[in-house]
Amino acid sequence: MFRIIFFRGKCIGCNGCVEAAPDRWRISRKDGRCNLVGGKQKKNTYQTIVSMEEYEQNEKAATNCPVKIIRLEVL
């Protein structure tokens, strides 16, 4: 298992995360920023815990992010 931590307030909506992991990321039609599918808001971040099967895709999503606002923590 690992945790995805996403600082949505700093998102610029580049779509890099959606391209890398389309099952876990979506672009919001309201404000053009990305949403972490299944993410729960905790203070200024959105977080979710997922299985290691998704790690490689989400690692690529974090790498693709030009503002580096996606963090992965292996549990």
C-alpha positions in Angstrom: 0.0 0.0 0.0 1.0 3.6 -0.5 -0.4 7.0 0.1 -0.8 9.7 -2.6 -0.6 13.2 -1.3 -1.8 16.0 -3.6 -1.5 19.7 -3.1 -4.5 20.7 -5.2 -4.3 24.5 -4.5 -1.1 24.7 -6.4 -2.3 22.7 -9.4 -1.9 24.4 -12.8 -4.1 21.8 -14.7 -1.3 20.6 -17.1 -3.0 17.2 -17.4 0.3 15.3 -17.0 -1.0 13.2 -14.1 -4.2 12.3 -16.0 -2.1 11.1 -19.0 0.0 8.9 -16.7 -2.7 7.5 -14.5 -6.2 8.1 -15.9 -7.9 5.8 -13.4 -6.7 7.9 -10.5 -6.7 11.5 -11.9 -9.3 13.7 -13.6 -9.5 17.3 -14.8 -12.2 19.3 -13.1 -14.7 21.0 -15.4 -15.3 23.7 -12.8 -11.8 25.1 -12.4 -9.5 23.2 -14.8 -7.4 21.7 -12.0 -6.8 18.0 -11.5 -8.7 15.9 -9.0 -7.4 12.9 -7.1 -10.0 10.2 -7.6 -10.9 8.8 -4.2 -8.9 11.5 -2.4 -10.1 12.9 0.9 -9.3 16.5 1.9 -7.0 16.9 4.9 -6.1 20.5 5.5 -4.5 21.8 2.3 -4.0 18.4 0.7 -6.0 15.6 -0.8 -4.9 12.1 0.2 -5.8 8.5 -0.6 -4.3 5.1 0.2 -4.1 2.7 -2.8 -2.5 -0.7 -3.6 1.0 -1.1 -5.0 -0.5 -2.2 -8.3 -1.0 1.5 -9.1 2.4 2.7 -7.9 4.2 2.8 -11.3 1.5 4.8 -13.0 1.3 7.3 -10.1 5.0 7.6 -9.8 5.0 8.7 -13.5 2.1 11.1 -12.7 4.3 12.7 -9.9 7.3 12.9 -12.3 5.1 14.5 -15.0 3.9 17.2 -12.7 5.8 20.4 -13.5 5.0 22.0 -10.2 5.9 18.9 -8.2 2.7 18.8 -6.0 2.2 15.0 -6.0 3.9 13.0 -3.3 4.0 9.2 -2.8 4.6 7.5 0.5 5.1 3.8 0.7 3.4 2.5 3.9 
